[in-house]
Amino acid sequence: MDLELFRFHLLAKSCSPHSVRQYLRTVAAFARWAEETNGTFDLSAITSLDIADYRRHLLDHKKKPATINNALDILRAYFGWTVQEGVAQRNPVAGVKRVAEQKRAPRWLTRREMSVLVGAVQKYGSKRDQALIVLLLHTGLRVAEACSLTLDDVLIRERSGMVHVREGKGGKYREIPLNVTVRKVLAEYLAGLTGEWLFPGRKGRMTTRTAERIVGKYARLAGIEATPHQLRHVFCKRLLDQGVSLDQVAVLAGHSNLNTTAKYVRPSVQDLEKAVDRLSWE
């Protein structure tokens, strides 16, 4: 099993480094299980029964349905690639059913959580850290997209602004308007900035892990949990709450499928808790 060739295949499809790592880990985990179970791992000998047994193995180890289905999706993509390459004759995952799961809304921040996060970075953070967090909250950029921005990608005028995402997910280009809140923060940050990158790092641009650590740092100071991806969820959810249409939110977020955007219409855990609390006798 040559995962290096599969890695090149994923990179050629413009998969993010995070996605590539997840794909390779998932395939390697299945290969280890198959070798331990069958004594060997032979790509051409894997059957739908093996995949179904692996699904049962994950269920027995209390893996969540979403985690299991994600593993099945990755294995389906991997074995589909092996068929294309002529290594296997058929995709053994094709006939295996996914695990039923409750569709839940993504985890976004409440208004209070968003407020204390912004308060923490304003009190303790640098202009760079403030610019990063406010930009993520008000543009919904993926963390990799934010880290890839150059100074030329950001246009700020007195009454308007725009950020240009040159290579979003799948290599797609899009433009996102900047509201007055993020324009003010970026303008202050840009006043003292030189070089090529909007968020420079030690060697070139800031890495996604550094950006994740920055968000995590101020989340801890604020006494909450938050990730860059949750800030993206906040952006999408707030737009929909303001009555913005699904198709507009999809364009701004860079979603290729409206079903991806529609998940923000689902009630969150907090929404459900509030609904049930209305029936309380106390």
MILOTI-170078 format. One line per 2 residues: number of its first residue (from 1); their letters; for each residue x, y, z of C-alpha. Coordinates in nm, 4 decimals, decimal comma. Layout:
BEGIN
NUM = a = X Y Z  ... .
END
This chain:
BEGIN
1 = md = 0,0000 0,0000 0,0000  0,1659 0,3199 -0,1184 .
3 = le = -0,0008 0,6080 0,0632  0,2505 0,8525 -0,0804 .
5 = lf = 0,0884 0,8212 -0,4248  -0,2528 0,8762 -0,2674 .
7 = rf = -0,1164 1,1854 -0,0932  -0,0020 1,3278 -0,4269 .
9 = hl = -0,3476 1,2515 -0,5694  -0,5159 1,4462 -0,2870 .
11 = la = -0,2785 1,7405 -0,3217  -0,3475 1,7497 -0,6960 .
13 = ks = -0,7174 1,7872 -0,6112  -0,6315 2,0948 -0,3986 .
15 = cs = -0,7166 1,9241 -0,0690  -0,5970 2,1187 0,2338 .
17 = ph = -0,2974 1,9857 0,4315  -0,5335 1,9130 0,7232 .
19 = sv = -0,7638 1,7072 0,4986  -0,4700 1,5183 0,3499 .
21 = rq = -0,3455 1,4243 0,6970  -0,6926 1,3099 0,7988 .
23 = yl = -0,7318 1,0961 0,4849  -0,3948 0,9293 0,5313 .
25 = rt = -0,4531 0,8633 0,9039  -0,7924 0,7080 0,8333 .
27 = va = -0,6649 0,4778 0,5574  -0,3637 0,3760 0,7679 .
29 = af = -0,5904 0,2960 1,0651  -0,8078 0,0723 0,8472 .
31 = ar = -0,4991 -0,1011 0,7056  -0,3713 -0,1756 1,0574 .
33 = wa = -0,7099 -0,3149 1,1586  -0,7291 -0,5330 0,8455 .
35 = ee = -0,3794 -0,6680 0,9061  -0,4549 -0,7462 1,2707 .
37 = tn = -0,7883 -0,9064 1,1809  -0,6966 -1,0989 0,8653 .
39 = gt = -0,3247 -1,1444 0,9161  -0,2473 -0,9347 0,6082 .
41 = fd = -0,3638 -0,6291 0,4177  -0,4215 -0,7033 0,0500 .
43 = ls = -0,5925 -0,4184 -0,1358  -0,7322 -0,6408 -0,4079 .
45 = ai = -0,8796 -0,8837 -0,1514  -1,0753 -0,6321 0,0588 .
47 = ts = -1,4498 -0,6954 0,0362  -1,7665 -0,5199 0,1459 .
49 = ld = -1,7796 -0,7635 0,4386  -1,4431 -0,6331 0,5593 .
51 = ia = -1,5729 -0,2754 0,5433  -1,8927 -0,3725 0,7269 .
53 = dy = -1,6856 -0,5505 0,9941  -1,4694 -0,2414 1,0326 .
55 = rr = -1,7802 -0,0292 1,0721  -1,8950 -0,2663 1,3475 .
57 = hl = -1,5484 -0,2459 1,5059  -1,5752 0,1337 1,5251 .
59 = ld = -1,9273 0,1092 1,6679  -1,8088 -0,1367 1,9337 .
61 = hk = -1,5389 0,1127 2,0310  -1,8056 0,3802 2,0911 .
63 = kk = -1,7079 0,5980 1,7963  -1,9687 0,8583 1,7107 .
65 = pa = -2,1818 0,8028 1,3980  -2,0375 1,1161 1,2370 .
67 = ti = -1,6834 0,9867 1,2962  -1,7675 0,6460 1,1485 .
69 = nn = -1,9405 0,7971 0,8455  -1,6436 1,0248 0,7876 .
71 = al = -1,4145 0,7199 0,7912  -1,6420 0,5412 0,5436 .
73 = di = -1,6425 0,8443 0,3138  -1,2635 0,8599 0,3200 .
75 = lr = -1,2291 0,4857 0,2544  -1,4809 0,5162 -0,0293 .
77 = ay = -1,2658 0,7879 -0,1858  -0,9483 0,5878 -0,1315 .
79 = fg = -1,0768 0,2640 -0,2817  -1,2337 0,4598 -0,5671 .
81 = wt = -0,8864 0,5914 -0,6406  -0,7365 0,2389 -0,6298 .
83 = vq = -0,9928 0,1277 -0,8883  -0,8949 0,4180 -1,1137 .
85 = eg = -0,5312 0,3219 -1,0727  -0,6064 -0,0411 -1,1617 .
87 = va = -0,4938 -0,1732 -0,8225  -0,8415 -0,2992 -0,7268 .
89 = qr = -1,1280 -0,4192 -0,9467  -1,4150 -0,2771 -0,7418 .
91 = np = -1,4820 -0,0360 -0,4575  -1,5745 -0,2441 -0,1502 .
93 = va = -1,7250 0,0557 0,0295  -1,9835 0,1223 -0,2424 .
95 = gv = -2,2520 -0,1074 -0,0986  -2,1912 -0,0418 0,2715 .
97 = kr = -2,4546 0,1703 0,4462  -2,3668 0,4706 0,6546 .
99 = va = -2,4532 0,4797 1,0248  -2,7714 0,6705 1,1046 .
101 = eq = -2,6931 0,9940 1,2829  -2,8832 1,2858 1,4234 .
103 = kr = -2,8259 1,5938 1,2147  -2,7039 1,8664 1,4430 .
105 = ap = -2,6130 2,2250 1,3812  -2,2441 2,3178 1,3945 .
107 = rw = -2,1132 2,4550 1,7238  -2,1033 2,8334 1,7012 .
109 = lt = -2,0482 3,0956 1,9683  -2,3329 3,2648 2,1488 .
111 = rr = -2,3479 3,6431 2,1447  -2,2030 3,6534 2,4973 .
113 = em = -1,9190 3,4180 2,4036  -1,8382 3,6269 2,0986 .
115 = sv = -1,8412 3,9413 2,3133  -1,6036 3,8053 2,5793 .
117 = lv = -1,3676 3,6673 2,3124  -1,3417 4,0043 2,1375 .
119 = ga = -1,3055 4,1716 2,4776  -1,0159 3,9430 2,5679 .
121 = vq = -0,8220 4,0088 2,2498  -0,8836 4,3836 2,2789 .
123 = ky = -0,7531 4,3835 2,6358  -0,4596 4,1466 2,6037 .
125 = gs = -0,3878 4,1069 2,2336  -0,1699 4,2746 1,9750 .
127 = kr = -0,3144 4,4566 1,6742  -0,2284 4,1496 1,4682 .
129 = dq = -0,4250 3,9171 1,6940  -0,7200 4,1582 1,7013 .
131 = al = -0,7161 4,1815 1,3216  -0,7084 3,8030 1,2818 .
133 = iv = -1,0002 3,7310 1,5149  -1,2184 4,0175 1,3919 .
135 = ll = -1,1477 3,9217 1,0298  -1,2505 3,5593 1,0922 .
137 = lh = -1,5697 3,6685 1,2694  -1,6747 3,9168 1,0003 .
139 = tg = -1,5731 3,7338 0,6820  -1,6155 3,3644 0,7633 .
141 = lr = -1,2784 3,2855 0,6069  -1,1347 2,9404 0,6555 .
143 = va = -0,8224 2,9650 0,8684  -0,6010 2,8544 0,5777 .
145 = ea = -0,7582 3,1224 0,3585  -0,6883 3,3930 0,6164 .
147 = cs = -0,3269 3,2832 0,6566  -0,2777 3,2881 0,2785 .
149 = lt = -0,3834 3,6509 0,2340  -0,1303 3,9029 0,1068 .
151 = ld = -0,1494 4,2780 0,1534  -0,2608 4,3053 -0,2107 .
153 = dv = -0,5606 4,0828 -0,1322  -0,7110 4,3425 0,1029 .
155 = li = -0,8711 4,6611 -0,0273  -0,9936 4,9218 0,2202 .
157 = re = -1,1689 5,2431 0,1231  -1,3523 5,4991 0,3372 .
159 = rs = -1,6944 5,3504 0,2775  -1,6194 5,0045 0,1408 .
161 = gm = -1,3683 4,7250 0,1457  -1,3003 4,3838 -0,0031 .
163 = vh = -1,0897 4,0777 0,0644  -0,9887 3,8607 -0,2298 .
165 = vr = -0,9532 3,4873 -0,1644  -0,7254 3,3749 -0,4455 .
167 = eg = -0,7382 3,0036 -0,3735  -1,0216 2,8889 -0,1514 .
169 = kg = -1,1244 2,5281 -0,0990  -1,1011 2,3463 -0,4288 .
171 = gk = -0,8911 2,6273 -0,5732  -1,1946 2,8568 -0,6036 .
173 = yr = -1,1659 3,2356 -0,6110  -1,4144 3,4586 -0,4312 .
175 = ei = -1,4525 3,8124 -0,3009  -1,5932 3,9039 0,0402 .
177 = pl = -1,6993 4,2609 0,1277  -1,5583 4,4089 0,4479 .
179 = nv = -1,8001 4,5839 0,6826  -1,7124 4,8979 0,8779 .
181 = tv = -1,6164 4,7024 1,1926  -1,3474 4,4922 1,0293 .
183 = rk = -1,2310 4,7833 0,8098  -1,1494 4,9925 1,1178 .
185 = vl = -0,9563 4,7127 1,2863  -0,7665 4,6229 0,9679 .
187 = ae = -0,6855 4,9866 0,8924  -0,5184 5,0292 1,2327 .
189 = yl = -0,3277 4,7045 1,1881  -0,2175 4,7785 0,8311 .
191 = ag = -0,0837 5,1237 0,9258  0,2287 4,9679 1,0731 .
193 = lt = 0,2631 4,6663 0,8454  0,5145 4,6060 0,5672 .
195 = ge = 0,6068 4,3066 0,3601  0,4035 4,0625 0,1523 .
197 = wl = 0,1724 3,8768 0,3909  -0,1266 4,0115 0,5799 .
199 = fp = -0,0359 3,7829 0,8699  0,3401 3,7223 0,8491 .
201 = gr = 0,5071 3,4409 1,0382  0,8625 3,3534 1,1252 .
203 = kg = 0,9207 3,2104 0,7801  0,6850 3,3680 0,5303 .
205 = rm = 0,3175 3,3656 0,6219  0,1554 3,2670 0,9495 .
207 = tt = 0,0793 2,8950 0,9715  -0,2709 2,7649 1,0360 .
209 = rt = -0,1517 2,6084 1,3622  -0,0263 2,9451 1,4828 .
211 = ae = -0,3640 3,1006 1,3974  -0,5407 2,8215 1,5843 .
213 = ri = -0,3185 2,8779 1,8873  -0,3940 3,2513 1,8793 .
215 = vg = -0,7707 3,1947 1,8816  -0,7343 2,9288 2,1521 .
217 = ky = -0,5238 3,1612 2,3687  -0,7865 3,4359 2,3848 .
219 = ar = -1,0681 3,1841 2,4177  -0,9006 3,0532 2,7326 .
221 = la = -0,8533 3,4067 2,8641  -1,2238 3,4667 2,8000 .
223 = gi = -1,3198 3,1427 2,9756  -1,4758 2,9836 2,6682 .
225 = ea = -1,3914 2,7281 2,3995  -1,3420 2,8543 2,0456 .
227 = tp = -1,1621 2,7574 1,7256  -1,1149 2,9449 1,3960 .
229 = hq = -1,3709 2,7154 1,2359  -1,6279 2,8058 1,5004 .
231 = lr = -1,5726 3,1726 1,4153  -1,6599 3,0796 1,0574 .
233 = hv = -1,9776 2,9165 1,1896  -2,0599 3,2396 1,3757 .
235 = fc = -2,0337 3,4369 1,0516  -2,2700 3,2063 0,8615 .
237 = kr = -2,5206 3,1742 1,1459  -2,5394 3,5493 1,2113 .
239 = ll = -2,6004 3,6199 0,8431  -2,8890 3,3744 0,8309 .
241 = dq = -3,0314 3,5146 1,1564  -3,0293 3,8566 0,9906 .
243 = gv = -3,2431 3,7217 0,7058  -2,9693 3,6848 0,4448 .
245 = sl = -3,0651 3,4175 0,1894  -2,8988 3,0758 0,1775 .
247 = dq = -2,7552 3,1354 -0,1690  -2,5888 3,4613 -0,0605 .
249 = va = -2,4378 3,2997 0,2493  -2,3155 3,0086 0,0355 .
251 = vl = -2,1340 3,2476 -0,1990  -1,9754 3,4424 0,0876 .
253 = ag = -1,8669 3,1239 0,2679  -1,7395 2,9558 -0,0468 .
255 = hs = -1,9798 2,6618 -0,0235  -2,0273 2,4717 -0,3495 .
257 = nl = -2,3426 2,3005 -0,2197  -2,6412 2,4734 -0,0586 .
259 = nt = -2,6876 2,1698 0,1676  -2,3633 2,2659 0,3385 .
261 = ta = -2,5003 2,6116 0,4119  -2,8405 2,4757 0,5170 .
263 = ky = -2,6891 2,3111 0,8255  -2,6850 2,6551 0,9869 .
265 = vr = -3,0649 2,6598 0,9741  -3,0783 2,3608 1,2075 .
267 = ps = -3,1366 2,4409 1,5742  -2,8292 2,4270 1,7954 .
269 = vq = -2,8113 2,2403 2,1255  -2,8684 2,5725 2,3005 .
271 = dl = -3,1769 2,6367 2,0867  -3,3202 2,2974 2,1815 .
273 = ek = -3,2423 2,3514 2,5494  -3,4258 2,6830 2,5443 .
275 = av = -3,7223 2,5220 2,3692  -3,7520 2,2460 2,6317 .
277 = dr = -3,6996 2,4897 2,9199  -4,0200 2,6664 2,8185 .
279 = ls = -4,2086 2,3604 2,9448  -4,0414 2,3667 3,2874 .
281 = we = -4,2651 2,3980 3,5943  -3,9988 2,5809 3,7881 .
END
